Amino acid sequence: MGITTSLWGAGGFGKTTLAVAVGAHPRVRRRFRSRVYTVTIGRDVRGRTAMAAKVAEVTRFITGDASEFPDPDLAGSHLGRLLDQRPRTLLILDDVWDREQLAPFLRGGKRCVRLVTTRNPELLPADARRIQVDQMSSEQAGAMLTWQLPPLPEDVTQGLLRATGRWALLLRLTNRLIAEQVASGANPAATAEHILLRLRTHGPATIDAPSASWNLDDPRLRSQAVTASIEAAVTLLPSDGADRFAELGVFAEDESVPISVVAMLWHAVSGMAEEETRALCRSLQRLSLLTLDTRHAGQISLHDVIRDYLRGTLGTTGLVRLNRVLIDSVAATLPEARPLAGTVAHTQRAWWQLNHDYLLDHLVDHLIAADRALLAEAVASDVRWVEARLTQRGPSAPWNDLARIEVLPTRRSSGLARRRLSLARSLAQTAHLLTPTDPPGALIGVLHNRLDTHPQWRAQIAARRQDPTARPCLANHWPLPDLPSPALHRTLAAHPREVSSLAFAADSTWFVTVDSGLDGSVRIWNRTTGTCSHTLRGRSLSECRVRIPLVRHEIAAVAGVSTRC
């Protein structure tokens, strides 16, 4: 493979399956000495905050380094430097949707090969090798359609191949649907003819032609195609099975959901017991409607196309209702919590005592989706929740929880919004100090020690120090010597040496820094996002013929101080 190779194509054609096969191939394993790492990005990882957290997660996964950066480009540069120090490595980046998601993982790593799966080839660098994953060949599709089935009439087989568009996901669903009915004594030919009729009735006419272009990125075509197969499959489920299956659309994309959490939801809406939940999940797996993993007491995951279909079936009102049911069910398992001094609102329950990683990671998302933004803000701004998330996922997690509430349009008070942003900013300013400690319990002490100087955290910290369960604790007996300036938004740490020069554009939207090293590398930054958009170094810098119009400008426009460049 080249330095960057991509499997691209529409959803459900088998890009991920092929990538997994590549990673497991004996020649590949020998080449990389088993240093093969698979990372799922997913469409839900949006925004710079979420991407910085994702890159930090990957860095810990591959190298064990727990450093945190508030900016995804800085986090990507750090990962690239660590990969530069490692032997040959294969990094499989699965389900990438846009350039913002891919860019941090392309930095550095001169001995790292990237294999990317995506629906959008436009996001790939110009020198990447592109391999399109499209319709299966007739032979491949026929083998998948008839796998472990009795012989079917040739005309029915060909009709099914045309109706499914030789799409791997639909072929697999159709195969399992026929197999389930045949296993109960149904006639194979009659069953296949009935399913073919359903596919032709519900599927668009253009998909029936094998030479047609089937664009699954079109939500209308994707929904119609998947609906034909899913509606046929769910007819085999027990009573109310179709409703229970649709309710799985409430969960996050590309996540393994504990069956115990699914059982909690289904018990709330239908009274279903956990044993019945496990049996239904097993039935859904047999129909290839979900993936069931028996590890960690059982987990399920949905293909993103199927999840999109389910969410479309539920609609906006249905999703709000189900998120509320899920939140109320989870709340019923938690003890009541007393409010801390200085909290903006009462969290009502001890959400920080959740023992499922999935719920800790996505509680704020479910609260927002349940139209309970004020409760989401109360939870995310409670220092007890910050402690739990810091211990679980590192400093980017509680910061991300606060930052992603910012996009809500239902803000009742500008004062609350300013308070939330101030809390998130205080975490971003101290993230580099909130790394794992020895002993691990000292991390909470460091958190309290740093946030104690912030006026909006101070009352909560003082209350926590009075709690016997939070002892021993660190207390500041004198002012900290390294308090961040009120003007500090973030730290730009991309330069390996000191910065010798700095200049701003006339409109202050971007600025330039120059490294003090021998090559005098130049970095161009976006002022608003803190993103390094270009780096000029070495020979390429000396050959550069483009003059960047730099002007002296008061740093006060950006940094809040009066020193001039």
KAUR-V697897 format. One record per pair of residues at least 4 apart in sequence whose C-alpha atoms are under 8 Angstrom apart, sorted by the first residue. I is the first residue (numbers start at 1). GAP is how many residues later the second one is. Records with the same first field share a line. If there is no record, write none. Layout:
I=GAP ; GAP
This chain:
1=4 ; 112
2=111 ; 126 ; 127
3=109 ; 110 ; 111 ; 125
4=109 ; 110 ; 111 ; 112 ; 123 ; 124 ; 125
5=108 ; 109 ; 110 ; 111 ; 123 ; 124 ; 125 ; 126
6=109 ; 110 ; 111 ; 112 ; 115 ; 118 ; 122 ; 123 ; 124 ; 125
7=8 ; 12 ; 108 ; 109 ; 110 ; 111 ; 123 ; 124 ; 125 ; 126
8=7 ; 108 ; 109 ; 110 ; 111 ; 112 ; 113 ; 122 ; 123 ; 124 ; 125
9=4 ; 6 ; 109 ; 110 ; 111 ; 112 ; 123 ; 124 ; 125
10=109 ; 123 ; 124 ; 205 ; 206 ; 207
11=108 ; 205 ; 206 ; 294
12=155 ; 156 ; 157 ; 158 ; 293
13=120 ; 121 ; 122 ; 123 ; 154 ; 155 ; 156
14=4 ; 119 ; 154 ; 155
15=4 ; 102 ; 103 ; 118
16=4 ; 78 ; 79 ; 101
17=4
18=4
19=4 ; 73 ; 96 ; 98
20=4
21=4
22=6
23=5 ; 6 ; 13 ; 69
24=4 ; 5
25=4
26=4
27=4
28=4 ; 6
29=4 ; 5 ; 6 ; 7
30=4
31=57
32=4 ; 56 ; 57 ; 58
33=55
35=53 ; 54 ; 55
36=53 ; 54 ; 55 ; 56
37=25 ; 52 ; 53 ; 54 ; 55
38=53 ; 54 ; 55 ; 56
39=19 ; 52 ; 53 ; 54 ; 55
40=53 ; 54 ; 55 ; 56 ; 214
41=4 ; 13 ; 52 ; 53 ; 54 ; 55 ; 60
42=52 ; 53 ; 54 ; 55 ; 211 ; 212
43=52 ; 53 ; 54 ; 210
44=208 ; 209
45=5 ; 6 ; 9 ; 56
46=4 ; 5 ; 55
47=4
48=4 ; 23 ; 24
49=4 ; 21 ; 22 ; 23 ; 347 ; 351 ; 354
50=4 ; 350
51=4 ; 21 ; 50
52=4 ; 17 ; 18 ; 19 ; 20 ; 21 ; 23 ; 344
53=4 ; 15 ; 16 ; 17 ; 19 ; 343 ; 344 ; 347
54=4
55=4 ; 17 ; 20 ; 21 ; 24 ; 49 ; 50
56=4 ; 10 ; 11 ; 12 ; 13 ; 19
57=4
58=4
59=4 ; 5 ; 6 ; 7 ; 20
60=4 ; 5 ; 6
63=19
66=328 ; 369 ; 370
67=365 ; 368
68=7 ; 326 ; 327 ; 328 ; 363 ; 364 ; 367
69=5 ; 6 ; 327 ; 362 ; 363
70=4 ; 5 ; 326 ; 358 ; 361 ; 420
71=4 ; 459 ; 460
72=4 ; 32
73=4 ; 30 ; 31 ; 458 ; 459
74=4 ; 30 ; 418 ; 419 ; 420
75=4 ; 29
76=4 ; 27 ; 28 ; 29 ; 30 ; 31
77=4 ; 27 ; 30 ; 31 ; 417
78=4
79=4 ; 26 ; 28 ; 29 ; 30
80=4 ; 25 ; 26 ; 27 ; 28 ; 29
81=4 ; 27 ; 28
82=4 ; 27
83=4 ; 6 ; 25 ; 26 ; 27 ; 28 ; 29
84=24 ; 25 ; 26 ; 27 ; 28
85=24
86=25
87=24
88=23 ; 24 ; 25
89=22 ; 23 ; 24
90=22 ; 23 ; 24 ; 25
91=21 ; 22 ; 23 ; 24
92=22 ; 23 ; 24
93=21 ; 22 ; 23 ; 24
94=22 ; 23 ; 24
95=21 ; 22 ; 23 ; 24
96=5 ; 6 ; 20 ; 21 ; 22 ; 23
97=4 ; 21 ; 22 ; 23 ; 26
98=4 ; 22 ; 25
99=4 ; 24 ; 25
100=4
102=4 ; 21
103=4
106=8
119=98
121=9
124=4
135=30 ; 31 ; 32 ; 33
136=4 ; 5 ; 30 ; 31 ; 32
137=4 ; 29
138=4 ; 23 ; 28
139=4
140=4
141=4 ; 20 ; 25 ; 26 ; 27 ; 30
142=4 ; 15 ; 19
143=4
144=24 ; 27 ; 28 ; 31
145=16 ; 26 ; 27 ; 29 ; 30
146=4 ; 5 ; 6 ; 29
147=28
148=31
149=26 ; 29 ; 30
150=38
151=37
152=4 ; 5 ; 36 ; 37 ; 40
153=4 ; 36
154=4
155=4
156=4 ; 33 ; 36 ; 37 ; 40
157=4
158=4
159=4 ; 37
160=4 ; 36
161=4 ; 5 ; 10 ; 49
162=4 ; 45 ; 46 ; 47 ; 48
163=33 ; 36 ; 37 ; 40 ; 44 ; 45 ; 46
164=6 ; 7 ; 35 ; 43 ; 44 ; 61
165=42 ; 43 ; 44 ; 45 ; 49
166=4 ; 5 ; 44
167=4
168=4
169=4
170=4 ; 56 ; 59
171=4
172=4 ; 116
173=4 ; 56 ; 57 ; 60 ; 114 ; 115 ; 116
174=4 ; 21 ; 55
175=4
176=4 ; 110 ; 111 ; 112
177=4 ; 55 ; 56 ; 110
178=4 ; 10 ; 13 ; 14 ; 17
179=4
180=4 ; 106 ; 107
181=4 ; 5 ; 10
182=4 ; 5 ; 6 ; 9
186=4 ; 5
187=4
188=4
189=4
190=4
191=4
192=4
193=4
194=4
195=4 ; 37
196=4
197=4
198=4 ; 30 ; 34
199=4 ; 29 ; 30
200=4 ; 5 ; 8
202=22 ; 23 ; 25 ; 26
203=4 ; 5 ; 21 ; 22 ; 25
204=4 ; 17 ; 20 ; 21
205=4
206=6
207=5 ; 6 ; 7
208=4
215=6 ; 7
216=5 ; 6
217=4 ; 5
218=4
219=4
220=4
221=4
222=4 ; 83
223=4 ; 85 ; 86
224=4
225=4
226=4 ; 79 ; 80 ; 83
227=4 ; 82
228=4
229=4
230=4 ; 59
231=4
232=4
233=4 ; 54
234=7 ; 8
235=7
237=4 ; 5 ; 43 ; 46 ; 47
238=42
240=4
241=4 ; 39
242=4
243=4
244=4 ; 22
245=4 ; 39
246=64 ; 65 ; 67 ; 68
247=63 ; 67 ; 75
248=14 ; 59 ; 62
249=58 ; 59 ; 61 ; 62 ; 65
250=61 ; 69 ; 72 ; 73
251=6
252=110
253=49 ; 51 ; 54
254=47 ; 48 ; 49 ; 50
255=46 ; 103
256=43 ; 44 ; 45 ; 102
257=4 ; 5 ; 42 ; 43 ; 44 ; 101
258=4 ; 38 ; 39 ; 40 ; 41 ; 42 ; 98 ; 100
259=4 ; 18 ; 19 ; 38 ; 39 ; 40 ; 41
260=4 ; 14 ; 38
261=4
262=4 ; 15
263=4 ; 9 ; 10 ; 11 ; 14
264=4 ; 62 ; 65 ; 66
265=4 ; 60 ; 61 ; 64
266=4 ; 5 ; 6 ; 11
267=4 ; 5 ; 6 ; 7
268=4 ; 57 ; 58 ; 61
269=56
272=4 ; 5
273=4
274=4
275=4
276=4
277=4
278=4
279=4
280=4
281=4 ; 9 ; 11 ; 19
282=4 ; 10
283=4
284=4 ; 5 ; 6
285=4 ; 5 ; 6 ; 7
289=13 ; 14 ; 17
290=10 ; 11 ; 12 ; 13
291=9 ; 10 ; 11
292=6 ; 7 ; 8 ; 9
293=5 ; 6 ; 7
294=4 ; 5
295=4
302=4 ; 5
303=4
304=4
305=4
306=4
307=4
308=4
309=4
310=4
311=4 ; 8
314=4 ; 5
315=4
316=4
317=4
318=4
319=4 ; 50 ; 51
320=4 ; 49 ; 50 ; 51
321=4 ; 49
322=4 ; 48
323=4 ; 43 ; 44 ; 46 ; 47
324=4 ; 42 ; 43 ; 46
325=4
326=4
327=4 ; 39 ; 40 ; 43
328=4
329=4
330=4
331=18 ; 20
334=15 ; 16 ; 17 ; 19 ; 20
335=14 ; 15
336=12 ; 13 ; 14
337=10 ; 11 ; 12 ; 13
338=8 ; 10
339=4 ; 6 ; 7 ; 8 ; 9
340=42 ; 119 ; 120 ; 123 ; 124
341=118 ; 119 ; 122
342=114 ; 115 ; 116 ; 117 ; 118
343=35 ; 38 ; 39 ; 117
344=34 ; 37
345=29 ; 30 ; 33
346=29 ; 32
347=4 ; 28 ; 31 ; 32 ; 35
350=4
351=28 ; 34
352=8 ; 32 ; 33 ; 36 ; 37
353=35
354=5 ; 6
355=4 ; 5
356=4
357=4
358=4
359=4
360=29
361=36
362=4
363=4
364=4 ; 12 ; 15 ; 16 ; 37
365=4
366=4
367=4 ; 5 ; 6 ; 8 ; 9
368=4 ; 5 ; 8 ; 37
372=4
373=4 ; 32 ; 35 ; 37
374=4
375=4
376=4 ; 29
377=4 ; 25 ; 28 ; 43
378=4
379=6
380=5 ; 6 ; 18 ; 21 ; 22
381=4 ; 5 ; 21 ; 39 ; 42
382=4 ; 78
383=4 ; 74 ; 77 ; 78
384=4
385=4 ; 13
386=4 ; 12
387=4 ; 57 ; 60
388=4
389=4 ; 5 ; 6 ; 8 ; 9
390=4 ; 5 ; 6 ; 7 ; 8
391=52 ; 53
393=4
394=4 ; 40 ; 41
395=4 ; 32 ; 33 ; 36 ; 39 ; 40
396=4 ; 32 ; 35
397=4
398=4 ; 29
399=4 ; 25 ; 26 ; 28 ; 29
400=4 ; 24
401=4
402=4 ; 18 ; 19 ; 21 ; 22
403=17 ; 18 ; 21
406=11 ; 15
411=5 ; 6
412=4
413=4
414=4
415=4
416=4
417=4
418=4
419=4 ; 37
420=4
421=4
422=4
423=4 ; 33 ; 34
424=4
425=4 ; 64
426=4 ; 25 ; 28
427=4 ; 24
428=61 ; 62
429=55 ; 59 ; 60 ; 61 ; 62
430=4 ; 20
431=4
433=13
434=9 ; 12 ; 13
435=8
436=4 ; 7
437=4 ; 5 ; 6
438=4
441=4
442=4
443=4
444=4
445=4 ; 28 ; 29
446=4 ; 28
447=4
448=4 ; 13 ; 26 ; 27
449=4 ; 25 ; 26 ; 27
450=4
451=6 ; 7 ; 10
452=5 ; 6 ; 9 ; 10 ; 24
453=4 ; 5
454=4
455=4
457=4
458=4
459=4
460=4
461=4
462=4
463=4
464=6
465=5 ; 6 ; 8
466=4
467=4
476=4
484=4
487=72 ; 73 ; 74
488=71
490=40
492=38
495=4 ; 20
496=19
497=18 ; 19 ; 20
498=17 ; 18 ; 19
499=14 ; 15 ; 16 ; 17
500=13 ; 14 ; 15 ; 16
501=12 ; 13 ; 14 ; 64
502=9 ; 10 ; 11 ; 12 ; 63
503=8 ; 9 ; 10 ; 47 ; 48 ; 49 ; 50 ; 62
504=4 ; 5 ; 6 ; 7 ; 8 ; 46 ; 47 ; 48 ; 49
505=4 ; 5 ; 6 ; 44 ; 45 ; 46 ; 48
506=44 ; 45 ; 47
508=19 ; 49 ; 50
509=17 ; 18 ; 19
510=14 ; 15 ; 16 ; 17 ; 18
511=13 ; 14 ; 15 ; 16
512=10 ; 11 ; 12 ; 13
513=9 ; 10 ; 11 ; 12
514=6 ; 7 ; 8 ; 9
515=4 ; 5 ; 6 ; 7
516=4
517=4
519=18 ; 19
520=17 ; 18
521=14 ; 15 ; 16 ; 17 ; 20
522=13 ; 14 ; 15 ; 19
523=9 ; 10 ; 11 ; 12 ; 13
524=8 ; 9 ; 10 ; 11
525=5 ; 6 ; 7 ; 8 ; 9
526=4 ; 5 ; 6 ; 7
527=4 ; 31
536=4 ; 5
537=4
538=4
539=4
540=4
552=12 ; 13
553=4 ; 11 ; 12
554=8 ; 9 ; 10 ; 11
555=4 ; 5 ; 6 ; 7 ; 8 ; 9 ; 10
556=4 ; 5 ; 6 ; 7
